[in-house]
C-alpha cells in the first residue's frame, strides 16, 4: 500500500542522524494531506514495515501519522509546486 510505504520512508528519514534536511517529496494533494492530517495510528501503519522502522524513537502507541510527521520535523514538499508541468 502506498500510504504505508510513504510513511515508512518518513520514519526512515526521521532516523537519519546526518545533517541532511528532513524532506520527503511527493506529487499531489493526497500524499501531502495523508502525512499532515491522517488520524491513522502510526504503529498500525508501520505493522508491515521493516523491523528497524516499527519502533522509532518518539513513537507512542497513541500517536497518529500526522503527529509523528510533525514531531519528527519532516518537511513534506509537493513537487507540483516546484515543477508546474506535473499539474
PyMOL CGO cylinders between C-alpha atoms (Angstrom):
from pymol import cmd
from pymol.cgo import CYLINDER

trace = [
    CYLINDER, 0.00, 0.00, 0.00, 1.38, 3.41, -0.92, 0.3, 1, 1, 1, 1, 1, 1,
    CYLINDER, 1.38, 3.41, -0.92, 0.47, 5.13, 2.36, 0.3, 1, 1, 1, 1, 1, 1,
    CYLINDER, 0.47, 5.13, 2.36, 2.39, 2.54, 4.34, 0.3, 1, 1, 1, 1, 1, 1,
    CYLINDER, 2.39, 2.54, 4.34, 5.43, 2.86, 2.08, 0.3, 1, 1, 1, 1, 1, 1,
    CYLINDER, 5.43, 2.86, 2.08, 5.38, 6.63, 2.21, 0.3, 1, 1, 1, 1, 1, 1,
    CYLINDER, 5.38, 6.63, 2.21, 5.09, 6.67, 5.99, 0.3, 1, 1, 1, 1, 1, 1,
    CYLINDER, 5.09, 6.67, 5.99, 7.88, 4.09, 6.28, 0.3, 1, 1, 1, 1, 1, 1,
    CYLINDER, 7.88, 4.09, 6.28, 10.05, 6.49, 4.25, 0.3, 1, 1, 1, 1, 1, 1,
    CYLINDER, 10.05, 6.49, 4.25, 9.15, 9.30, 6.66, 0.3, 1, 1, 1, 1, 1, 1,
    CYLINDER, 9.15, 9.30, 6.66, 10.14, 7.15, 9.65, 0.3, 1, 1, 1, 1, 1, 1,
    CYLINDER, 10.14, 7.15, 9.65, 13.39, 6.15, 7.95, 0.3, 1, 1, 1, 1, 1, 1,
    CYLINDER, 13.39, 6.15, 7.95, 14.12, 9.80, 7.33, 0.3, 1, 1, 1, 1, 1, 1,
    CYLINDER, 14.12, 9.80, 7.33, 13.44, 10.60, 10.99, 0.3, 1, 1, 1, 1, 1, 1,
    CYLINDER, 13.44, 10.60, 10.99, 16.07, 8.03, 11.99, 0.3, 1, 1, 1, 1, 1, 1,
    CYLINDER, 16.07, 8.03, 11.99, 18.75, 9.65, 9.82, 0.3, 1, 1, 1, 1, 1, 1,
    CYLINDER, 18.75, 9.65, 9.82, 21.47, 11.10, 12.04, 0.3, 1, 1, 1, 1, 1, 1,
    CYLINDER, 21.47, 11.10, 12.04, 23.26, 13.10, 9.35, 0.3, 1, 1, 1, 1, 1, 1,
    CYLINDER, 23.26, 13.10, 9.35, 22.88, 16.83, 8.89, 0.3, 1, 1, 1, 1, 1, 1,
    CYLINDER, 22.88, 16.83, 8.89, 20.76, 16.44, 5.75, 0.3, 1, 1, 1, 1, 1, 1,
    CYLINDER, 20.76, 16.44, 5.75, 17.45, 18.28, 5.60, 0.3, 1, 1, 1, 1, 1, 1,
    CYLINDER, 17.45, 18.28, 5.60, 14.47, 16.15, 6.56, 0.3, 1, 1, 1, 1, 1, 1,
    CYLINDER, 14.47, 16.15, 6.56, 12.34, 16.44, 3.45, 0.3, 1, 1, 1, 1, 1, 1,
    CYLINDER, 12.34, 16.44, 3.45, 10.05, 13.99, 1.73, 0.3, 1, 1, 1, 1, 1, 1,
    CYLINDER, 10.05, 13.99, 1.73, 8.99, 14.79, -1.83, 0.3, 1, 1, 1, 1, 1, 1,
    CYLINDER, 8.99, 14.79, -1.83, 5.56, 13.77, -3.06, 0.3, 1, 1, 1, 1, 1, 1,
    CYLINDER, 5.56, 13.77, -3.06, 3.30, 14.59, -6.02, 0.3, 1, 1, 1, 1, 1, 1,
    CYLINDER, 3.30, 14.59, -6.02, -0.24, 15.71, -5.36, 0.3, 1, 1, 1, 1, 1, 1,
    CYLINDER, -0.24, 15.71, -5.36, -2.58, 16.73, -2.59, 0.3, 1, 1, 1, 1, 1, 1,
    CYLINDER, -2.58, 16.73, -2.59, -3.45, 13.25, -1.34, 0.3, 1, 1, 1, 1, 1, 1,
    CYLINDER, -3.45, 13.25, -1.34, 0.01, 12.25, -0.03, 0.3, 1, 1, 1, 1, 1, 1,
    CYLINDER, 0.01, 12.25, -0.03, 0.51, 15.72, 1.46, 0.3, 1, 1, 1, 1, 1, 1,
    CYLINDER, 0.51, 15.72, 1.46, -2.84, 15.50, 3.28, 0.3, 1, 1, 1, 1, 1, 1,
    CYLINDER, -2.84, 15.50, 3.28, -2.11, 11.94, 4.35, 0.3, 1, 1, 1, 1, 1, 1,
    CYLINDER, -2.11, 11.94, 4.35, 1.10, 12.90, 6.11, 0.3, 1, 1, 1, 1, 1, 1,
    CYLINDER, 1.10, 12.90, 6.11, -0.16, 16.16, 7.58, 0.3, 1, 1, 1, 1, 1, 1,
    CYLINDER, -0.16, 16.16, 7.58, -3.69, 15.28, 8.70, 0.3, 1, 1, 1, 1, 1, 1,
    CYLINDER, -3.69, 15.28, 8.70, -4.07, 11.48, 8.89, 0.3, 1, 1, 1, 1, 1, 1,
    CYLINDER, -4.07, 11.48, 8.89, -5.65, 10.23, 12.10, 0.3, 1, 1, 1, 1, 1, 1,
    CYLINDER, -5.65, 10.23, 12.10, -4.50, 6.67, 11.40, 0.3, 1, 1, 1, 1, 1, 1,
    CYLINDER, -4.50, 6.67, 11.40, -2.35, 5.18, 14.16, 0.3, 1, 1, 1, 1, 1, 1,
    CYLINDER, -2.35, 5.18, 14.16, 1.32, 5.35, 13.20, 0.3, 1, 1, 1, 1, 1, 1,
    CYLINDER, 1.32, 5.35, 13.20, 2.14, 1.99, 14.80, 0.3, 1, 1, 1, 1, 1, 1,
    CYLINDER, 2.14, 1.99, 14.80, -0.60, 0.28, 12.80, 0.3, 1, 1, 1, 1, 1, 1,
    CYLINDER, -0.60, 0.28, 12.80, 0.63, 1.90, 9.59, 0.3, 1, 1, 1, 1, 1, 1,
    CYLINDER, 0.63, 1.90, 9.59, 4.13, 0.52, 10.28, 0.3, 1, 1, 1, 1, 1, 1,
    CYLINDER, 4.13, 0.52, 10.28, 2.94, -3.01, 11.06, 0.3, 1, 1, 1, 1, 1, 1,
    CYLINDER, 2.94, -3.01, 11.06, 4.32, -4.39, 7.78, 0.3, 1, 1, 1, 1, 1, 1,
    CYLINDER, 4.32, -4.39, 7.78, 7.45, -2.20, 7.60, 0.3, 1, 1, 1, 1, 1, 1,
    CYLINDER, 7.45, -2.20, 7.60, 11.00, -3.38, 8.20, 0.3, 1, 1, 1, 1, 1, 1,
    CYLINDER, 11.00, -3.38, 8.20, 11.64, -4.31, 11.83, 0.3, 1, 1, 1, 1, 1, 1,
    CYLINDER, 11.64, -4.31, 11.83, 14.00, -1.38, 12.49, 0.3, 1, 1, 1, 1, 1, 1,
    CYLINDER, 14.00, -1.38, 12.49, 11.29, 1.06, 11.39, 0.3, 1, 1, 1, 1, 1, 1,
    CYLINDER, 11.29, 1.06, 11.39, 8.49, -0.32, 13.57, 0.3, 1, 1, 1, 1, 1, 1,
    CYLINDER, 8.49, -0.32, 13.57, 9.64, 1.22, 16.83, 0.3, 1, 1, 1, 1, 1, 1,
    CYLINDER, 9.64, 1.22, 16.83, 11.35, 4.54, 16.14, 0.3, 1, 1, 1, 1, 1, 1,
    CYLINDER, 11.35, 4.54, 16.14, 12.29, 6.83, 18.99, 0.3, 1, 1, 1, 1, 1, 1,
    CYLINDER, 12.29, 6.83, 18.99, 9.47, 9.18, 19.92, 0.3, 1, 1, 1, 1, 1, 1,
    CYLINDER, 9.47, 9.18, 19.92, 6.65, 6.96, 18.63, 0.3, 1, 1, 1, 1, 1, 1,
    CYLINDER, 6.65, 6.96, 18.63, 3.91, 6.10, 21.11, 0.3, 1, 1, 1, 1, 1, 1,
    CYLINDER, 3.91, 6.10, 21.11, 1.03, 3.68, 20.59, 0.3, 1, 1, 1, 1, 1, 1,
    CYLINDER, 1.03, 3.68, 20.59, -1.50, 6.53, 20.51, 0.3, 1, 1, 1, 1, 1, 1,
    CYLINDER, -1.50, 6.53, 20.51, 0.43, 8.71, 18.05, 0.3, 1, 1, 1, 1, 1, 1,
    CYLINDER, 0.43, 8.71, 18.05, -1.07, 9.30, 14.61, 0.3, 1, 1, 1, 1, 1, 1,
    CYLINDER, -1.07, 9.30, 14.61, 0.75, 9.53, 11.29, 0.3, 1, 1, 1, 1, 1, 1,
    CYLINDER, 0.75, 9.53, 11.29, 0.25, 13.32, 11.24, 0.3, 1, 1, 1, 1, 1, 1,
    CYLINDER, 0.25, 13.32, 11.24, 1.50, 13.72, 14.82, 0.3, 1, 1, 1, 1, 1, 1,
    CYLINDER, 1.50, 13.72, 14.82, 4.65, 11.70, 14.15, 0.3, 1, 1, 1, 1, 1, 1,
    CYLINDER, 4.65, 11.70, 14.15, 5.40, 13.57, 10.91, 0.3, 1, 1, 1, 1, 1, 1,
    CYLINDER, 5.40, 13.57, 10.91, 5.10, 16.87, 12.77, 0.3, 1, 1, 1, 1, 1, 1,
    CYLINDER, 5.10, 16.87, 12.77, 7.08, 15.70, 15.82, 0.3, 1, 1, 1, 1, 1, 1,
    CYLINDER, 7.08, 15.70, 15.82, 9.88, 14.33, 13.62, 0.3, 1, 1, 1, 1, 1, 1,
    CYLINDER, 9.88, 14.33, 13.62, 10.12, 17.72, 11.86, 0.3, 1, 1, 1, 1, 1, 1,
    CYLINDER, 10.12, 17.72, 11.86, 9.70, 16.21, 8.41, 0.3, 1, 1, 1, 1, 1, 1,
    CYLINDER, 9.70, 16.21, 8.41, 9.05, 18.77, 5.69, 0.3, 1, 1, 1, 1, 1, 1,
    CYLINDER, 9.05, 18.77, 5.69, 6.53, 17.47, 3.15, 0.3, 1, 1, 1, 1, 1, 1,
    CYLINDER, 6.53, 17.47, 3.15, 7.23, 19.00, -0.26, 0.3, 1, 1, 1, 1, 1, 1,
    CYLINDER, 7.23, 19.00, -0.26, 4.72, 18.71, -3.11, 0.3, 1, 1, 1, 1, 1, 1,
    CYLINDER, 4.72, 18.71, -3.11, 6.67, 18.58, -6.36, 0.3, 1, 1, 1, 1, 1, 1,
    CYLINDER, 6.67, 18.58, -6.36, 3.71, 20.07, -8.20, 0.3, 1, 1, 1, 1, 1, 1,
    CYLINDER, 3.71, 20.07, -8.20, 4.60, 23.38, -6.53, 0.3, 1, 1, 1, 1, 1, 1,
    CYLINDER, 4.60, 23.38, -6.53, 8.20, 23.16, -7.79, 0.3, 1, 1, 1, 1, 1, 1,
    CYLINDER, 8.20, 23.16, -7.79, 7.57, 21.70, -11.25, 0.3, 1, 1, 1, 1, 1, 1,
    CYLINDER, 7.57, 21.70, -11.25, 4.47, 23.21, -12.84, 0.3, 1, 1, 1, 1, 1, 1,
    CYLINDER, 4.47, 23.21, -12.84, 4.38, 20.60, -15.65, 0.3, 1, 1, 1, 1, 1, 1,
    CYLINDER, 4.38, 20.60, -15.65, 3.37, 17.96, -13.09, 0.3, 1, 1, 1, 1, 1, 1,
    CYLINDER, 3.37, 17.96, -13.09, -0.04, 19.62, -12.66, 0.3, 1, 1, 1, 1, 1, 1,
]
cmd.load_cgo(trace, "trace")
